[in-house]
Amino acid sequence: MKIVEIRLSMLRVPLRTPFRTALREVDSVEDIVVTVHTDDGHVGYGEAPPTAAITGETHASIIAAVRRHIAPRLIGEDIADLNRVVGLIQSALEKNTSAKAAAEIAIYDLWAQYHGAPLYQLLGGGHPRLSTDLTISVNDVDTMVADALNAIARGYTSLKIKIGKKIDDDIVRVRAIHTAVGESALLRLDANQGWTAAEAVRAIRQLEDAGVRMELVEQPVKAHDLEGLRHVTRHVDTPIMADESAFGPKDLLELIRLRAADIVNIKLMKTGGISGALRMADIAAMHGMECMIGCMLESSISVAAAVHVAVARSNVITKIDLDGPSLCTFNPVDGGVDFDESHLSIPPLPGLGIRSIRGLEPL
């Protein structure tokens, strides 16, 4: 099974409601899809979102990275030699982690198809069903409360609450949501780097003192501020999770050395794909550190790959934030992981199980 062609397409899927964080506002998924074709007719699928505020990547940079640097290296390569092909992707250029992830996901999809098994089985096995949380975008208090109650009515039992705009307003938002939902859902707060360390400690302590039960607080300070992250972790009772501070294994080892966070959020678009995500999970397991697996604004193409990774490393990846497809107005994928609100399940199909994708615009 040798690679003969790599194509790029644009996928556009409107969101149910605008996605708002402390960093950005988006109203649709507009991602680059990578399809890798082999000499025996198999196709592997990958996807990369342009998340300039986090990874530094745009549509143009993703297209250029794949078309000029990654694709030329892969033509003629044998899918069976997974380590070699992954190495070619990762060494093609520096950074550009989402572009690398899209290519890697397509290769892993083909590799599992070559072996005739669902990807998670080849990565270590596991129970092919998970439950995800749902993101509540930062907004006015009444809207956020209504969105939270709607999520619970849809069956979600964990909510990821976006905050990090103005700290006093954030406290009001979280207290109002906690009062409204009661014990119906766990609350995960995500400040998206929006606070200083001092502000984070003050806000979290105020919420703790008010009886607000938080499962975790994600990335309260700037990504580079590891000392600030450690300060917050040491001075509150609520577990603190690193996201933007941990792109790959080296970052994770430094977080562990500093004891700067209790949990780490693994995202394929930060790690450069599946290989880096697996390494991060294995390092965390060695050090007894719990992991979440999350996603950017992605459709069910690349999120499916994250589901397979989560199942295969469920011993350490115990928290799931793979709600990208649930935020979309429709699922463009035929086949693949079944995204039924909070319930995610992997069918017994080779690779990622994707048969086709609607609405792709060739590039």
Backbone torsions as a table, in degrees:
resi	resn	phi	psi	omega
1	MET	NA	97.7	-176.7
2	LYS	-110.1	147.0	-178.3
3	ILE	-76.3	127.3	-179.4
4	VAL	-118.1	-20.6	-177.8
5	GLU	-158.3	145.6	174.7
6	ILE	-130.1	122.7	-177.4
7	ARG	-114.0	152.3	177.4
8	LEU	-120.0	140.5	178.8
9	SER	-141.7	162.3	173.6
10	MET	-104.2	135.7	175.0
11	LEU	-117.6	126.8	179.1
12	ARG	-122.0	123.3	178.3
13	VAL	-135.8	117.9	178.2
14	PRO	-64.1	148.9	175.4
15	LEU	-88.8	155.4	177.0
16	ARG	-61.7	-45.0	176.9
17	THR	-139.3	156.5	178.7
18	PRO	-57.2	141.1	179.2
19	PHE	-96.0	112.1	-175.3
20	ARG	-121.1	131.6	174.4
21	THR	-132.4	-175.9	176.0
22	ALA	-69.0	-14.1	-175.0
23	LEU	-104.9	-27.7	-171.4
24	ARG	-165.2	169.9	173.5
25	GLU	-135.2	130.7	-176.4
26	VAL	-137.3	142.4	179.2
27	ASP	-117.2	3.1	176.1
28	SER	-158.0	153.9	169.7
29	VAL	-80.3	125.3	176.0
30	GLU	-134.5	86.4	-170.0
31	ASP	-114.3	155.5	174.9
32	ILE	-88.5	126.7	178.1
33	VAL	-104.6	130.6	177.7
34	VAL	-106.9	123.9	174.2
35	THR	-116.1	126.4	-179.6
36	VAL	-107.6	124.4	-175.6
37	HIS	-109.5	141.7	-178.7
38	THR	-113.3	169.3	-176.1
39	ASP	-70.8	-13.0	178.4
40	ASP	-106.6	15.2	173.0
41	GLY	90.8	1.3	177.8
42	HIS	-78.8	152.7	179.3
43	VAL	-131.0	132.6	174.1
44	GLY	-111.2	144.6	-174.8
45	TYR	-117.8	138.5	172.5
46	GLY	-141.3	168.4	-173.2
47	GLU	-151.3	143.6	178.7
48	ALA	-137.2	122.6	175.3
49	PRO	-88.3	145.0	176.1
50	PRO	-83.3	101.4	-176.3
51	THR	-117.7	69.4	-172.3
52	ALA	-57.0	-34.9	-176.9
53	ALA	-69.5	-15.7	-177.2
54	ILE	-118.5	-56.5	-178.6
55	THR	-92.8	-14.2	-177.7
56	GLY	84.1	7.6	-173.8
57	GLU	-100.4	145.9	176.0
58	THR	-122.5	173.1	174.7
59	HIS	-53.9	-47.8	-176.1
60	ALA	-62.9	-41.4	-177.8
61	SER	-69.9	-36.5	178.4
62	ILE	-65.4	-46.3	179.3
63	ILE	-59.7	-46.3	-178.9
64	ALA	-64.8	-41.2	-178.6
65	ALA	-62.5	-44.3	-179.0
66	VAL	-72.4	-49.2	-172.4
67	ARG	-69.5	-40.4	-173.3
68	ARG	-93.6	-29.5	-171.2
69	HIS	-114.3	-42.5	-174.4
70	ILE	-86.8	-52.9	-174.4
71	ALA	-56.1	-45.6	-178.0
72	PRO	-59.1	-28.5	-179.8
73	ARG	-74.5	-23.2	-170.6
74	LEU	-95.2	-21.5	-178.5
75	ILE	-59.4	127.6	180.0
76	GLY	89.7	-8.1	-180.0
77	GLU	-77.0	150.5	-178.1
78	ASP	-91.2	124.3	-179.4
79	ILE	-59.2	-31.1	-178.2
80	ALA	-61.2	-27.1	-179.7
81	ASP	-91.1	69.6	-171.9
82	LEU	-58.4	-48.9	-176.2
83	ASN	-59.4	-40.5	178.6
84	ARG	-64.6	-46.0	-177.3
85	VAL	-65.0	-43.5	177.5
86	VAL	-61.2	-41.4	177.9
87	GLY	-62.0	-37.7	177.0
88	LEU	-63.5	-39.4	178.1
89	ILE	-65.2	-50.2	-173.6
90	GLN	-68.2	-27.7	-178.9
91	SER	-95.2	3.1	-176.4
92	ALA	-66.7	-34.7	179.5
93	LEU	-166.0	166.0	178.9
94	GLU	-80.6	154.4	176.0
95	LYS	52.7	-133.3	-179.6
96	ASN	49.2	48.9	-170.9
97	THR	-67.4	-32.7	180.0
98	SER	-73.3	-38.8	176.2
99	ALA	-61.4	-45.6	177.1
100	LYS	-61.3	-41.1	-178.6
101	ALA	-61.7	-43.2	-179.5
102	ALA	-60.2	-44.4	179.3
103	ALA	-65.9	-44.0	-179.4
104	GLU	-62.0	-43.7	-179.4
105	ILE	-59.2	-43.7	178.7
106	ALA	-62.7	-38.5	179.4
107	ILE	-67.7	-44.9	178.1
108	TYR	-62.8	-37.3	176.5
109	ASP	-58.8	-48.3	179.3
110	LEU	-65.9	-39.3	179.4
111	TRP	-60.1	-42.7	178.0
112	ALA	-70.3	-36.0	174.3
113	GLN	-61.7	-40.8	178.5
114	TYR	-57.2	-38.1	-179.7
115	HIS	-89.8	-3.2	175.2
116	GLY	69.1	32.0	-176.9
117	ALA	-140.1	153.7	171.4
118	PRO	-58.5	144.6	-173.5
119	LEU	-57.3	-43.5	-175.5
120	TYR	-59.0	-32.0	179.7
121	GLN	-65.5	-36.2	179.4
122	LEU	-77.8	-19.9	178.7
123	LEU	-88.6	-5.1	178.2
124	GLY	140.5	-8.6	177.8
125	GLY	85.6	-169.1	-178.5
126	GLY	134.6	177.8	179.4
127	HIS	-87.5	119.9	-168.9
128	PRO	-79.3	39.7	177.4
129	ARG	-140.6	138.1	-179.1
130	LEU	-139.9	167.3	172.4
131	SER	-125.9	134.6	-179.4
132	THR	-109.3	161.4	170.4
133	ASP	-84.6	-176.5	174.9
134	LEU	-134.2	138.1	-178.8
135	THR	-81.4	134.2	172.4
136	ILE	-108.2	109.8	-176.1
137	SER	-66.0	151.7	177.4
138	VAL	-66.5	135.1	-174.7
139	ASN	-164.2	-171.3	173.4
140	ASP	-68.6	159.8	-171.7
141	VAL	-57.9	-48.2	-176.4
142	ASP	-61.4	-40.6	179.5
143	THR	-66.0	-42.4	-179.6
144	MET	-65.8	-39.6	176.8
145	VAL	-63.1	-45.2	179.6
146	ALA	-62.1	-41.8	179.3
147	ASP	-64.7	-38.8	178.8
148	ALA	-64.9	-44.3	179.7
149	LEU	-66.6	-36.4	176.5
150	ASN	-64.1	-39.8	178.3
151	ALA	-62.7	-41.5	178.1
152	ILE	-64.2	-40.2	178.0
153	ALA	-63.2	-27.4	178.1
154	ARG	-83.3	-3.3	174.9
155	GLY	105.4	4.8	-179.6
156	TYR	-80.1	137.7	179.4
157	THR	-115.5	0.5	173.6
158	SER	-134.8	132.4	-178.9
159	LEU	-122.7	134.0	175.9
160	LYS	-101.1	110.3	-172.5
161	ILE	-96.1	116.0	178.9
162	LYS	-79.9	127.2	178.2
163	ILE	-138.8	-158.9	176.5
164	GLY	99.7	13.7	178.3
165	LYS	-87.8	-78.7	174.5
166	LYS	-121.0	127.0	-167.0
167	ILE	-61.4	-42.1	-179.8
168	ASP	-67.0	-38.1	175.9
169	ASP	-65.9	-37.4	178.5
170	ASP	-60.7	-42.4	179.3
171	ILE	-62.0	-42.3	178.4
172	VAL	-63.3	-44.1	179.7
173	ARG	-57.8	-50.2	-175.1
174	VAL	-66.6	-41.8	179.2
175	ARG	-63.3	-39.3	179.7
176	ALA	-66.2	-42.2	178.7
177	ILE	-65.4	-42.8	178.9
178	HIS	-60.0	-43.2	178.7
179	THR	-63.1	-39.5	-176.3
180	ALA	-72.2	-41.5	-173.5
181	VAL	-91.6	-20.8	179.4
182	GLY	57.8	-128.8	-179.1
183	GLU	-93.8	11.1	-175.5
184	SER	-73.9	-21.6	-177.3
185	ALA	-153.0	148.1	171.2
186	LEU	-77.5	142.5	-179.3
187	LEU	-107.6	123.8	174.1
188	ARG	-113.2	118.9	-178.2
189	LEU	-95.4	137.6	179.3
190	ASP	-128.9	107.3	-177.9
191	ALA	-86.3	-8.7	177.6
192	ASN	47.9	46.5	176.1
193	GLN	69.9	17.4	-169.6
194	GLY	-81.3	-11.0	-176.1
195	TRP	-116.0	162.4	164.0
196	THR	-83.8	168.5	179.2
197	ALA	-61.3	-43.2	-179.9
198	ALA	-63.6	-43.0	178.3
199	GLU	-62.4	-41.7	-178.8
200	ALA	-61.9	-45.3	179.4
201	VAL	-62.1	-44.1	179.8
202	ARG	-62.0	-47.2	-177.4
203	ALA	-64.9	-46.4	-176.7
204	ILE	-66.2	-41.4	178.2
205	ARG	-63.8	-40.9	178.5
206	GLN	-61.3	-41.9	179.5
207	LEU	-67.8	-41.0	177.0
208	GLU	-61.5	-45.1	-179.2
209	ASP	-65.3	-27.3	179.3
210	ALA	-83.0	0.7	178.3
211	GLY	84.8	13.9	178.1
212	VAL	-79.4	120.1	-179.2
213	ARG	-91.3	115.5	-179.1
214	MET	-113.1	131.8	177.5
215	GLU	-70.5	-35.3	179.3
216	LEU	-168.4	164.6	169.9
217	VAL	-125.3	126.3	-174.0
218	GLU	-100.5	132.4	172.5
219	GLN	38.5	66.3	-178.7
220	PRO	-70.8	-24.3	-174.9
221	VAL	-120.5	175.2	180.0
222	LYS	-57.7	148.7	-174.9
223	ALA	-56.8	-39.3	-176.0
224	HIS	-79.9	-12.1	-173.5
225	ASP	-87.0	71.2	-178.3
226	LEU	-69.0	-34.3	176.6
227	GLU	-65.0	-40.1	176.7
228	GLY	-64.6	-40.6	177.8
229	LEU	-62.2	-42.8	178.0
230	ARG	-63.7	-38.9	178.5
231	HIS	-60.0	-45.5	179.4
232	VAL	-63.2	-46.9	-178.6
233	THR	-57.0	-38.1	-176.6
234	ARG	-78.3	-19.3	-170.4
235	HIS	-113.9	10.6	174.5
236	VAL	-132.6	162.5	178.9
237	ASP	-88.5	-28.2	-178.1
238	THR	-70.8	134.9	177.3
239	PRO	-58.9	139.4	180.0
240	ILE	-109.0	133.0	-178.3
241	MET	-114.5	134.6	175.1
242	ALA	-90.2	135.3	174.6
243	ASP	-122.5	-82.7	-177.7
244	GLU	-62.0	-18.9	177.2
245	SER	-74.9	-11.0	-175.9
246	ALA	-131.7	93.6	177.0
247	PHE	-86.2	-35.7	-174.7
248	GLY	-150.1	-172.7	-176.6
249	PRO	-56.3	-40.7	-179.4
250	LYS	-62.7	-43.6	177.8
251	ASP	-61.1	-43.0	-178.7
252	LEU	-63.2	-42.5	179.0
253	LEU	-61.3	-37.5	177.6
254	GLU	-68.5	-40.1	175.7
255	LEU	-60.5	-41.6	179.7
256	ILE	-66.4	-42.3	179.4
257	ARG	-60.0	-42.4	-178.6
258	LEU	-82.2	-12.4	-172.1
259	ARG	54.0	47.2	-173.1
260	ALA	-88.0	-12.9	-179.6
261	ALA	-151.6	158.1	178.7
262	ASP	-92.0	-28.6	-173.9
263	ILE	-138.3	153.8	174.5
264	VAL	-125.4	140.8	178.8
265	ASN	-98.3	115.2	179.7
266	ILE	-94.3	128.2	176.4
267	LYS	-131.7	131.2	-178.7
268	LEU	-59.1	-31.0	-178.7
269	MET	-74.8	-17.0	173.1
270	LYS	-89.9	-38.2	-172.9
271	THR	-81.9	-7.8	-176.0
272	GLY	84.3	12.8	176.2
273	GLY	127.4	-163.1	-173.4
274	ILE	-70.4	-40.5	-176.1
275	SER	-60.4	-45.0	178.7
276	GLY	-67.7	-36.7	178.2
277	ALA	-63.5	-42.1	178.3
278	LEU	-63.1	-41.5	178.8
279	ARG	-63.4	-41.7	178.9
280	MET	-63.3	-43.3	179.4
281	ALA	-62.1	-40.4	-178.6
282	ASP	-69.6	-38.4	176.3
283	ILE	-64.2	-45.2	178.8
284	ALA	-59.7	-42.1	179.5
285	ALA	-61.8	-40.5	179.3
286	MET	-61.6	-31.5	-176.3
287	HIS	-102.6	7.9	177.4
288	GLY	68.1	31.0	-178.3
289	MET	-103.9	129.8	-179.5
290	GLU	-75.1	149.4	179.8
291	CYS	-125.3	150.5	162.9
292	MET	-109.1	150.7	166.7
293	ILE	-113.6	129.5	-175.9
294	GLY	-128.3	-174.4	179.9
295	CYS	-145.9	163.9	169.3
296	MET	-86.8	-156.2	173.6
297	LEU	-82.3	90.2	-175.0
298	GLU	-126.2	154.3	175.1
299	SER	-85.5	-170.9	-176.5
300	SER	-75.8	2.6	176.7
301	ILE	-73.8	-66.6	-177.7
302	SER	-76.2	-27.3	176.3
303	VAL	-64.5	-32.1	176.0
304	ALA	-58.7	-41.2	178.2
305	ALA	-61.8	-40.6	178.3
306	ALA	-64.3	-35.9	176.6
307	VAL	-62.2	-44.2	179.1
308	HIS	-61.4	-41.9	178.2
309	VAL	-64.0	-43.9	-178.7
310	ALA	-61.8	-42.5	178.8
311	VAL	-63.1	-43.1	-176.4
312	ALA	-72.3	-18.7	179.1
313	ARG	-124.5	37.0	-175.9
314	SER	-67.0	-11.8	176.0
315	ASN	-68.1	-26.3	-178.5
316	VAL	-121.9	-29.8	176.5
317	ILE	-88.0	92.5	-173.1
318	THR	-105.4	-9.3	179.9
319	LYS	-121.1	133.1	-172.8
320	ILE	-119.0	124.0	176.5
321	ASP	-128.9	70.6	-176.2
322	LEU	-121.6	59.0	-173.3
323	ASP	-99.7	6.1	-179.1
324	GLY	-49.5	-50.6	179.1
325	PRO	-62.3	-31.6	-179.8
326	SER	-71.9	-20.9	178.2
327	LEU	-81.9	-14.0	-176.9
328	CYS	-85.6	156.2	179.9
329	THR	-76.3	-21.8	176.5
330	PHE	-157.3	162.3	178.2
331	ASN	-100.6	115.5	-176.9
332	PRO	-79.0	-5.1	-172.4
333	VAL	-96.4	132.3	169.5
334	ASP	-96.2	119.7	-175.6
335	GLY	92.6	-161.1	179.6
336	GLY	74.7	-167.2	179.9
337	VAL	-62.0	140.6	176.7
338	ASP	-87.5	114.5	178.6
339	PHE	-102.2	99.2	-179.1
340	ASP	-113.9	84.5	-173.7
341	GLU	52.8	-118.9	-176.6
342	SER	-79.3	-11.6	-174.2
343	HIS	-95.3	123.0	179.4
344	LEU	-116.7	130.5	-179.7
345	SER	-141.1	142.4	-177.1
346	ILE	-100.5	124.8	178.4
347	PRO	-77.3	160.8	-179.0
348	PRO	-81.3	62.1	-178.0
349	LEU	-121.1	149.9	-179.1
350	PRO	-63.0	147.6	178.1
351	GLY	65.2	-136.5	174.6
352	LEU	-84.5	-8.8	177.4
353	GLY	78.2	11.3	-178.3
354	ILE	-79.4	126.6	178.6
355	ARG	-94.4	-41.8	179.8
356	SER	-163.2	167.4	-179.3
357	ILE	-133.4	127.5	179.8
358	ARG	-82.4	146.5	167.7
359	GLY	79.8	14.2	179.5
360	LEU	-70.7	134.3	177.4
361	GLU	-105.9	111.6	-178.6
362	PRO	-58.6	144.2	179.5
363	LEU	-113.0	NA	NA
